[in-house]
Amino acid sequence: MINVAVCGANGKMGQEVIKAVNNAEDMALVARIDIKDGEFATIKDAKNSVKIDILIDFTQPKSIYENALYCLNNGINIVIGTTGLSDEQISELKSLSESQKLGCFIAPNFSTGAVLMMKFAQMASKYFDNAEIIELHHNQKKDAPSGTAVKTALMMSEENPDFTKGNCAEVETIEGARGAKSYNNIHIHSVRLPGYIASQEVIFGAGGQLLTIRHDSMNRECYMDGVLRAVRYVNENRRFVYGLDKIM
Ligand SMILES: NC(=O)c1ccc[n+]([C@@H]2O[C@H](COP(=O)([O-])OP(=O)(O)OC[C@H]3O[C@@H](n4cnc5c(N)ncnc54)[C@H](O)[C@@H]3O)[C@@H](O)[C@H]2O)c1
């Protein structure tokens, strides 16, 4: 049995993670940690009362670095879904995880389908010189384009040095009509509408053919398969991993 603690237990993701851990036959939920009305208010309180093998953190950007440092300095493996770690912080956590021989799994996107969509888009980029990304989210999302769209473009750009080839000279009569130009000329279009959760299409075009790779998140359950995979991976491999794609 893997003893799992959930930090951010009362949040939207935390609640879904608790359901998933409770349904996993090889895991036992040993602590629900949340600064607001948690069974334990801090990781330290929980550690003083129960044995934690792995802590899953879905809290907030301003807490995650301290939480991860605490875990790695106190013998607790950690799976991090919380976004907002800087590149410097990620490399500090990598060094600490290696020196302490503890697992630290960080994934900005735990949805297996979204990760596969990115990988498939990367594969297709070898064979197409024209592709555009359309990401579609609910209208309460503050940032645009989405981190997933940016990461997709980055992965595609690793396979192809220049996209949007052969287009005629373009004039935008309304600014922004052609979207944002990202890595290697890949255009990204951001749609914000109530009704969407998180979707993305990558459309490839070539003479006489179109290839569309699309992923839709219907609800937060889509992240749970990835979170549980990460817990199991860290339980068997006490090492640092950045990105769910590394274990798929
Ligand atoms: N990696 C992924 O696939 C993925 C998917 C969705 C969301 N996220 C990220 O997960 C995080 C949480 O998202 P959410 O929608 O559940 O947020 P939320 O605001 O609904 O929940 C956060 C919870 O964490 C608690 N909390 C905050 N600081 C804490 C601390 N120091 N110790 C203990 N508890 C603390 C809050 O009280 C709250 O209950 C965000 O950073 C979000 O971007 C990641």
The ligand as a MOL file (V3000), in Angstrom:
LIG
                    3D

  0  0  0     0  0            999 V3000
M  V30 BEGIN CTAB
M  V30 COUNTS 44 48 0 0 0
M  V30 BEGIN ATOM
M  V30 1 N -0.9050 19.9840 -13.3890 0
M  V30 2 C -2.1600 19.9350 -13.7980 0
M  V30 3 O -2.5450 19.1080 -14.6410 0
M  V30 4 C -3.1610 20.9100 -13.2200 0
M  V30 5 C -4.5180 20.8230 -13.5520 0
M  V30 6 C -5.4080 21.7110 -12.9510 0
M  V30 7 C -4.9380 22.6530 -12.0410 0
M  V30 8 N -3.6020 22.7260 -11.7470 0 CHG=1
M  V30 9 C -3.0580 23.6510 -10.7500 0
M  V30 10 O -3.3650 23.1250 -9.4550 0
M  V30 11 C -3.4250 24.1820 -8.5010 0
M  V30 12 C -4.7120 24.0800 -7.6870 0
M  V30 13 O -5.8070 24.2810 -8.5370 0
M  V30 14 P -7.3170 24.2620 -7.9460 0
M  V30 15 O -8.1720 24.6290 -9.1000 0
M  V30 16 O -7.5740 23.0170 -7.2050 0 CHG=-1
M  V30 17 O -7.2490 25.4840 -6.9010 0
M  V30 18 P -8.1920 25.7630 -5.6460 0
M  V30 19 O -8.0030 27.2070 -5.3200 0
M  V30 20 O -9.5690 25.2500 -5.9090 0
M  V30 21 O -7.5580 24.8710 -4.4750 0
M  V30 22 C -6.3500 25.1410 -3.8190 0
M  V30 23 C -6.4810 24.6330 -2.3760 0
M  V30 24 O -5.1840 24.6780 -1.7740 0
M  V30 25 C -5.3050 25.1830 -0.4430 0
M  V30 26 N -3.9860 25.7380 -0.0960 0
M  V30 27 C -3.3900 26.8440 -0.5840 0
M  V30 28 N -2.1690 26.9910 -0.0450 0
M  V30 29 C -1.9770 25.9280 0.7890 0
M  V30 30 C -0.9040 25.4970 1.6050 0
M  V30 31 N 0.2260 26.2030 1.6970 0
M  V30 32 N -1.0570 24.3580 2.3180 0
M  V30 33 C -2.1990 23.6380 2.2600 0
M  V30 34 N -3.2590 24.0020 1.4940 0
M  V30 35 C -3.1470 25.1280 0.7580 0
M  V30 36 C -6.4310 26.2010 -0.5360 0
M  V30 37 O -7.0020 26.4610 0.7520 0
M  V30 38 C -7.4040 25.4840 -1.4920 0
M  V30 39 O -8.3130 24.6660 -0.7880 0
M  V30 40 C -3.2680 25.4720 -9.3280 0
M  V30 41 O -1.9040 25.8680 -9.2760 0
M  V30 42 C -3.6380 25.0310 -10.7450 0
M  V30 43 O -3.0240 25.8170 -11.7390 0
M  V30 44 C -2.7180 21.8710 -12.3260 0
M  V30 END ATOM
M  V30 BEGIN BOND
M  V30 1 1 1 2
M  V30 2 2 2 3
M  V30 3 1 2 4
M  V30 4 1 4 5
M  V30 5 2 4 44
M  V30 6 2 5 6
M  V30 7 1 6 7
M  V30 8 2 7 8
M  V30 9 1 8 9
M  V30 10 1 8 44
M  V30 11 1 9 10
M  V30 12 1 9 42
M  V30 13 1 10 11
M  V30 14 1 11 12
M  V30 15 1 11 40
M  V30 16 1 12 13
M  V30 17 1 13 14
M  V30 18 2 14 15
M  V30 19 1 14 16
M  V30 20 1 14 17
M  V30 21 1 17 18
M  V30 22 2 18 19
M  V30 23 1 18 20
M  V30 24 1 18 21
M  V30 25 1 21 22
M  V30 26 1 22 23
M  V30 27 1 23 24
M  V30 28 1 23 38
M  V30 29 1 24 25
M  V30 30 1 25 26
M  V30 31 1 25 36
M  V30 32 1 26 27
M  V30 33 1 26 35
M  V30 34 2 27 28
M  V30 35 1 28 29
M  V30 36 1 29 30
M  V30 37 2 29 35
M  V30 38 1 30 31
M  V30 39 2 30 32
M  V30 40 1 32 33
M  V30 41 2 33 34
M  V30 42 1 34 35
M  V30 43 1 36 37
M  V30 44 1 36 38
M  V30 45 1 38 39
M  V30 46 1 40 41
M  V30 47 1 40 42
M  V30 48 1 42 43
M  V30 END BOND
M  V30 END CTAB
M  END
